[in-house]
């Protein structure tokens, strides 16, 4: 009796992760942004979304005179984060909402990079450069 209860319990625990996968909803990134009523150039397809972000990177490249790979990587990642946040929170999938979360992500990444670069990583606060190991 105890053996059958134990096997049913273990079997239930093993099947638990599969149940959560079935109930999980997937985010649909393959949709255009919702247009504002006074949009001059409306977003009609996913390609229009991609073209907007591509043009943003090209404008930055023209302004600076070189291809800023750090900016491109940050904007690509933060675009993904911004679109994911809007879709997960079930907000309207507009460019304004995506940019709001994208800007927030960019600010956090910039802060983290500045904090990392300003810290004394290789100084005498725990790192022994001669032996190449951390002092405990």
Secondary structure in CASP SS format (residue, H / E / C, confidence):
PFRMAT SS
TARGET T0000
AUTHOR 0000-0000-0000
METHOD secondary structure of the structure
MODEL  1
X C 1.00
X H 1.00
X H 1.00
X H 1.00
X H 1.00
X H 1.00
X H 1.00
X H 1.00
X H 1.00
X H 1.00
X H 1.00
X H 1.00
X H 1.00
X H 1.00
X H 1.00
X H 1.00
X H 1.00
X H 1.00
X H 1.00
X H 1.00
X H 1.00
X H 1.00
X H 1.00
X C 1.00
X C 1.00
X C 1.00
X C 1.00
X C 1.00
X C 1.00
X C 1.00
X C 1.00
X C 1.00
X C 1.00
X E 1.00
X C 1.00
X C 1.00
X C 1.00
X C 1.00
X C 1.00
X C 1.00
X C 1.00
X C 1.00
X C 1.00
X C 1.00
X C 1.00
X H 1.00
X H 1.00
X H 1.00
X H 1.00
X H 1.00
X H 1.00
X H 1.00
X H 1.00
X H 1.00
X H 1.00
X H 1.00
X H 1.00
X H 1.00
X H 1.00
X H 1.00
X H 1.00
X H 1.00
X H 1.00
X H 1.00
X C 1.00
X C 1.00
X C 1.00
X C 1.00
X H 1.00
X H 1.00
X H 1.00
X H 1.00
X H 1.00
X H 1.00
X H 1.00
X H 1.00
X H 1.00
X H 1.00
X H 1.00
X H 1.00
X H 1.00
X H 1.00
X H 1.00
X H 1.00
X H 1.00
X H 1.00
X H 1.00
X H 1.00
X C 1.00
X C 1.00
X C 1.00
X C 1.00
X C 1.00
X E 1.00
X H 1.00
X H 1.00
X H 1.00
X H 1.00
X H 1.00
X H 1.00
X H 1.00
X H 1.00
X H 1.00
X H 1.00
X H 1.00
X H 1.00
X H 1.00
X H 1.00
X H 1.00
X H 1.00
X H 1.00
X H 1.00
X H 1.00
X H 1.00
X H 1.00
X H 1.00
X H 1.00
X H 1.00
X C 1.00
X C 1.00
X C 1.00
X C 1.00
X C 1.00
X C 1.00
X C 1.00
X C 1.00
X E 1.00
X E 1.00
X C 1.00
X C 1.00
X C 1.00
X C 1.00
X E 1.00
X E 1.00
X C 1.00
X C 1.00
END
